[in-house]
Amino acid sequence: MQLVAESWAKVMGVTGVIRFVGVRGQGVPIPDSQIHAVQALLASDLSYQICPFLQVGQRVRVRGGSLDGVEGILIARSGERALVISVEPIQRSLSVRIGDYHVEAI
């Protein structure tokens, strides 16, 4: 949906609004399930931390623990995060679960 200047100005004037979610003036709705997940976390007593947005298939580096500094491709199998480490000259790869490790995008 293309935002008209009047509507844009009205929404941007609301306290707490930082910016629109979208690209090139086209609004993109956030799925209700994602909004409810964030609301449930914020309403709970659980400890949480903000982390970078990572996508399956992205190159990442492990930070901390015995795999500190190891790089690979982030994958998901049966709901578990895993890291694929490839040795290109011999065309072989290994996969290791990294559910408790902190990873960062490369």
N, C-alpha and C positions, 0 to 999 in steps of 0.2 A: 504494500500500500504506500503510495507516494504521500508524504506528509506536506500539508499546506502550511505556509509560514505562520498563519494565525494559530493553528493547532499546535505546531511545534513550540512556539513562544509560550503558549498557555501551559503546556506540560513542563517545559524547562523552567518555568517560574515556580513550580511546586518544590517546597523544601525537601531536600534529600535526593532529588533527581540529579544525576550526574550527566548521563547521556542516554541516547537511544541505542537499543540493541539492533544492529542491522548493518547494511552495506549500501552506500551511495543513496541515502535517503529512503531506502526501502526497509520498513520495519520487519523484524523477524520475531515471531512469537517464541517465548520460552515454554517448553512443554510443562503442563501442570504437574506431571510426576516429578520433574526436576525441582520445581518450586516447592512442592510438598516435602521432598527429601531434605532440602536445605532448611525449611521451616522446622521439620522434625528434629534435625540435628541441633539447631539453635535452641529449641525448647527443651532439649534433654540436658542432663548433667554431664554428658560425655565431654572429654577433653578433645579438642581438634586443633588443627593448624592449617593455614592456607598453604597450598602447594601449587606448583605450575601445572597447567593443563597439558596432559600427555595423551597422545593417541597411539592406539595399537599400530604397529608398523614403523613407529618413529625410532630413530637412533637415540639411545640414552646412555648415561654413565652412572654407575652405582656410586653412592656417597656413603662411606662408613662401613664398618664390619669387615669381614674377611674378603669381601669382593670389592673393596674400595678402589675406585679408578677403573674398574673393568667396564668396557663399552660393548654394546650389542644392540640388537633390535628388540623392542618391547612387544611381546605377544600376550594373548590371553587364551587360556585353555581351561574349560570347565569353570569359568569364573575366577581363576587364579592368574595372577600376573607372572610372567616368566620372561627371562632374558635369553635370547638366542645369540650365542657367540659363534662366529663363523671363521674358519681358516680357509681363506679363498684359494691359495695355491693347490690345496688337495681337495677342494670342494667338499668339505665336511663341516658340520655344525653340531653344537651341543646346546641343550636347553636346560636351564636351571630355574627353579621357582624363586621368585624374589618378593614374595608377598610382604615381608616385614622390612625390606630394605628401602631406603630412600633413594630415589633416582632423579636425575635431572636431564633435561633435553640437551642435546649437543648442538 
